[in-house]
Amino acid sequence: MPRRASSPHDGPRRRRQGPRWGLRIATGTSVLLLAAGGVGHAMVTGLSSDVRRVDPFDGLDTDSRPKDDNGVNFLVVGTDRRDGLSATQKERYNLGGSACDCTDTMLLVHLSGDRERATVVSLPRDTYTKLPPHKDRTTGKRVAERPAKLNAAYTAGGAPLTVRTVEKLTRVHVDHYLEVDFTSFMSTVDVLGGVPVCTTKPLKDSYSGLDLPKGTTKLNGGQALQYVRARHLDGGSDLSRMKRQQHFLASVMSRATDTGVLMNPVRFNKVAATLLESVRADQGFGTEQMMALGQAMRGFSPASSEFASVPLADTDHRVPGLGSTVTWDERKAAKLFAALREDRPLSGPTEPKRGGPPQVEVAPRNIRVEVANATGRQGLGARIDRQLRGTGFATAGVATNAPRSDRPRTTITYDPRWNRSARSLAAALPGAELVKAERRGARMKVTIGDPDQRVRRVEPPEVDSSPGEAPMRGDEADCE
């Protein structure tokens, strides 16, 4: 029997026919991952039948919702439910106390219409907003519009009120809803065999129980949960926590790809089945959507993804009865969500304005650079390092000498997974040549061959995101 074609409302379109498909999701209190593997239709049918269902669109007024765009938008929420955890797990990973029945994390994930790009936007849980009029899910009484933090939408009205609130804030149409709890997150990380993270200084948080040494550590499910939940590092900043979650997301993507999980039907089935045990999704997210999503995202990696957080105006906006909240920078946030609606990348290189510096795709502060001098001109390496650092790049601070080059041209050696970072660095070094080096890692190497090499100032993207790479903080770095 011929299968019907998928519509934009059903999910991503298939780019070619065939039985190969896959789904890669690794998310929890704050992390999500989508990718692909290869198995058959029957296995997907079995997996999708195990998904617990929720109706996030119940009672939503179709006429008042934002219109569909050319891509597909997923609202992914991580709740703090911990019903499936044992007493031992709760004690070991500091998960005692009662759940707040609220969203611990919220991500808006956009898959482009051409299925070549994914954008993940973190929505701060403490965002100051107004919940639309709704029926309280505890009392059943109608409640008028009222001020609240964004994560309170789930407590007050469950998935439907959460979707309504997010759509009102962003004007982005939500096509699918996925809800994951602590149990699912921990189990999925464990079935992947753990996920490595790298930190350049020890990280310790007595509240979550996180205790990581400097260097690379492979985290099990419980440790990974502590890592993404830690709220008492960097002065208790929830924004730093979101950066850490996005960093972990990229590590999971690399882990799932490097270990071959996505292309091994047996291993993939085990990972997917583990995840789906405690996932809730809308009725429209079924077999066809899983197949189409996996087909579209089979080759996804950090280099074909964008990560961003909503630009903020005030990180400590005090509201009576709510305490400290965060407010959005309306102009920048509007630009970010307009890009999603219009199915455009969040940022890209632009020509200099009236002779000014070019705008690059990735903020220089997120790009790690080491400099080597191959010209033989004394002090040139140190000068270029110093100038790049003055432009905002995260340089090593010490330049080295390299063998003299026959070609009087500067080269930038980079891992193709960080291609947008490489292009951003090249914009600051006019005339430099890009040279790919598989598995080099996040750090770029600039080898100066041009004795007259200069450094040009560049401007970070207007929306402070890190398209193509996981955002990086001073105490974190991608493992090399």
N, C-alpha and C positions, 0 to 999 in steps of 0.2 A: 504494500500500500504506500503510495507516495506521501511524503511528509509535507505538511504545510510550511510555508515560508515564515520566518520570524518577522514580526513587525517591530518598529522602534519601541513600542510599549512592552513587547515581550522580553527584550533584552538585546544584546549585541548581535549583529549580523554575522553569518559565516562568510569568510573570505574565500573558501574553497571547499569542495565536497570531500567527503571521506570520513572514516570512522574515528580519526584521531581527535582527541579532545582532552580537556583536563580542567581542574579547578584548584587554585592554590589560595587558601585563605589561612592566614595565621594572625589572629587578633585576640585581644582580651580586654582588660580594663581600658586599654587605650591603643591597641595596635591592630592593624589589619593588613592582610597581604593577599593579593590575587595573582594567580599565574596558571600554569598548565602542565599537563602530562599526557599520557596516551593510554586509554583503555576503551572499552566498547559501550554501546548504548545500553545494554542490559545491566551493566554494573552501575551506570549512572541512575537508571530507573530505581535500582535497589537502594542507592544512597539517598535519592531525593524523597523516597517514601518514608525515610526515617526522620526527616526534618520536622521538628515541631512547628506548628503554624500560629501566626498571630495576624490580626487584621489591623494594620496601622492606618488604613485609609477609611475606617469606619466613621461615618458621619461627616466626612470632609465634603465641603461644598465644591463641586467640580468647577463651577463658574468662577469662583474666587481664587482658585489655585493658580500658581504660575504655569504658563504654557510649557509644553514639552520643548526640548531643544534637540539638537542633532546628535547628542551623545546619550549616554545612560548614566543616571545618578543613583548611587547607593548611599543611604544613610546607615552607618554602622555605629551601633552603640554598645559599649561595654558596661554591664551592670555589676553591682557589687554583691550579687547573689552568690552564696557559698554553700548551698544546701548539699551539694555532692561531695564536699570535703570532709575527711575524717577529723576526729578530735586531734589526732596526732599531727596532721597537716596544718590545722589551724594554729596549733601551738608553735610548731616549728617555724612557720612563716608569718607569725604575728598577724593572724587573721581572726583574732578573737573578737568578742563583742557581737552586736546584732547588726545585720545589714540595714542600710538606710533606705532600701528600695528606691534607689535613684541611679542615674547614669553616672558612672565614674569617668567615662570618656565618650566623646562623640566625634565621629569622623564623617566628612562628606567626601565621597569618592566618585570622581567623574571619569568615565571611560569615553574617549573621543569617538566621534562618529566614524572615523576611518580606522578605528581600533588599533591605532599605532601609539597611543599615549594614554597614560593614567595619571590623574591628579588627585592627591590626597590632601585635604584641608582639615586641620585640627580646629575644632570649635571649642573655645575655653569654657569649661564647665561653670565658671563663676561669672559668665557674661550677664550683665544687667539687661533685662528685657521685661516685657509685659506679656503674661500668659493670656491668650485669647479666651473669651467666655467659653466655659466648658462644664461638663457634668463631672463632679468629683467622683473618682472611682471607688472611694471608700464609703462615702455617705450617700452617693447617688443624687445629691442636690446640685442644682445649677449654681455656678459661681461666675460672678462678673469678672471682667478683665482686671488683672491685678499685677503689681510689680513682683518680680521674682528673679532668682538666678536660673540660668538655662537648664541646669540639671534637675531643677524642681519640676519641670514639665512632666517628666516620667512619673514622679511620685504622685502628682496631682491627677494626671489623666492618662497615664500609660503611653503606649506607642502612638495612638492617634494624636494626642495633644503634643507629643514630642515632634511628630512630623509637621503638624500645623505651625508650631512655634518656629521650627527651623525654616520652613518655607516662607513664613512671614518675615523673618530676619534677613534671609538671603535672597529671596525671590527666585530661588532655584527649585525646579520641579523635582520631587523625589520619586523615582521610578520603583525602587526596591528598598526593603528595610531588612537589616540583619541585626540580630541581638545575640551577644555572646557574654557568658559569665566567667567567673574565676576558674571554675572547674574545667571548662572547655579550653581555656587558654593554657593552663598548666599541662593538661593531658596532651595537647597538640605539640607543645614544645618538647615534652618528654618523648613522644613517638617519633619526632624528628631526630632524636639522639642528642638533644641539647643544641644551644645556639651560642656561638662565641661573641663576646663583646670585648672591646679594648678601651682602657682608660689610662690616661697619662698621670693620674694621681689616685691614691686610695679614695674610695667612696664609702662612707659609713652613715647610716641613718637608723637610729635606735627605734624609731617609730615603726618603720616597715621591716626592720631587721636586716636591711641591706648591709653587707660588709664585704667589699671587694678590694683586693690588693691592686696596686699599680700593675699594668700590663694586661695580658689577654687571659680571660677566664671563660670557660665554656659553662653556661648557665643551664641548670635543669629547670623544669617548669616552675617550681616554687621560687627559685632564685630569680628567674626571669620576671615573675610577678612582682617580687620585691623591687627589682630594678625599674620597672615601668611605673610602679605605684609610688615610689619614694617622693615625698613632698617636702622633706626637711633638709634638702641640700640647697646650696646657693641661696640661703636666706629664706627658704620656704617658698620659692617661686614656682607656681604652677606652670608658668611658661617654660621654665627650664625642664620641667617634667615632660611637657609635650615634645620638646626637642629630643629628649632622651628616648621617648617612645618612637618618634620617627626614625631615630638612629637605629633602634632595635628592629623596627620594621624592615629597614634595608638589610640588616644582618640576617634576618630570617629569609628574605628573598635570596640572598647569596647562598645561604645554607641549603635551602631547598633545591636550588639550581646545581650547586657544586656536588651535592651528594647523589644526584640522579633520582631523587624521590619522584619527581614529576614525570619521568619517562619510564618508571618501573610500575606496571599495573598493580602488582601485589603490594608494594610499599605504599604507593599512592592510595590504594583502597583503604589500607590500614590508617593512614594519616587522615583521609577525608572522613572515614567512619568515626574516628575518635573525635574529630572536631564537631561533626554534625550531631553527636549524642546530646549536646547541650546548647545547640544553636536554635534560635527561633527566627523564622523568616516569613515574609508575606506569601500569600497563596500563589502569586504570580511567579515566584522564584522556584521553578521546577526543573524537570529533566532538560527541556529544550534550552532553558536559560543557562543551565550549567554547561551544556555542551557548547553553546555559542560563546559563552564567556571564556571558557578554556581555550577554544579554538582561536579566539582573538588575542588572548594573552599568553600564548605558548612561549613566545620569545621574549617576554618582558623581563626587565632587569632594572637596577637602579638608573641605568643610562636612558631608559625610555619612560621614566616616571618623574613626577614633580611632587614635591612636598612643601607645604606651606602652613602657616598659622595665620589666623585673622589678624591684620594690623590693628594695634590698640592705641587709643588716645589716653586712657587713664588706667593704670594697673591697680589703683587703690581708691576706687570711687565709693565713698561711704553712703549707705542708704539706711535710714532708720528701719529697724526690724530685720534687715538683711545683712548688715555688717559690711565688710569689704567686698566690692564687686569689681569687675573690669568693664570698661566701655570701649567700643570699637572706634577706630578712626573712620568716620563715615565715608570720606572721599576714597581712601585707599581700599577699604572693604568693598565699596561699591564697584571699584575697578576690578578687584579680584573676582567677585561673583559674576560680574558682567562677562568676564573672560570665560567662565564656566558655561554660562547661558549661551554664549556665542561660539562655544566649542573652539576656543583659541588657547594656545599655551599661555601660561601666566605671565611670562616675560620673554624677551628675546633681544638680541643685539640691535642697536639702532645707530644711525649715523650721527656724528656729533652735531649738536644744535648750534648753529652760528659760530662754528669754530670751537665749540666746547668739547669736553671729553665724551667718548661714546658710552652708552649704557650697555652693560654686559648682562649675561643671563644668570650668572651666579655671583653672589656677593663675594668680593675678594677675601673677606675674613674667613670664609668657609673653604678656602683653597690653600693647601699646604704646598710649600715650594722649597726645594733645595737648589743652590746655585753652584755651578762649577765653571771655572775660567779656563778656556782652551786657547786664549789668544797670546798668552805669555806676557801680556801687559800687566805690570804689577799694580795691585789694588783695584783692578776693574771688577773682579768678582765681588769684593766687599762693597763696592759702590752700588752695583746693581742690586745686591741683596738689600742694602740699606734703602734704596729708592723704592724697590718693590714693597718693602715693609712699610715705608711711608705712605704708599698708595693704599695700604690696607691688607695686603696679602700676608698669610701666616708663614713667613720665611723661617729657615733654620737659624738665622742669625749669624752663621759662620759659613763663608764660602770656601770651597776647596779648589785645588788645581786639577786640571784634566790634561791629557796628552794633547799636543798641538794638533789642530784640525787642518786638513788640506782645503776645506771649504770655508771661506770667510763668512759663515752664516750661523746665526744662533739657532739652536734646536730646543724644542720642548718635548721631552719624552714622557708619555702618559699612558695610563691604562684606558682602553677605549670605553670602559664602563663609566668613566668620568669625562666623557667627551665635551660636555657643556662647560665644565670647569676649565678644560684645556683651551677651549675657544676663548673663554673669558680672560685667561692668562695671556694668550696670544695677542689679544687686543691691547694689552699693556706693553707688549714688546714688538713694535713695528718691524716687519721683515722676518720675524722668527718662523721657523718651519716646524710643523707638528709631526712627531714620530710616534707611532703606536708601539706599545710594549705590553703584550698580554700579561695579566696577573701581576702587574707592577704594584697595584694598590693605589691608595688615594693620593700619595705624595707625587707631585710633578718634579721633574728634573730639568732645570734650565742649564744648558751648556752653551756658554758664550763663545761664539766663533767670530762675530763681527766686532772688531776693536772699537768701532764707533757706535755700538749698540746704545740705544737710549730707552728710557722707561716713560711711558705715557700714562697720565692719570686716567682712570676709568670711573664710571659711576655705577653703583650697585643697582639692581632692578628696583623699580618704584615699589612693587609689592615685595616685601622682604621674605622671599622664599628661596629655596635652593633647588631649582629644577635640575633633575638629573642626578642629584646626590642627596644622601641624607644630611640634614643640617648638622653642623658640628660645633661643639662648644669647646672652651679652652681646656677642659679636663677630660675630653673625649676625642677619640680619633678612630678612623677606620683601621682595622688590623691589616697589616701588610705581610 
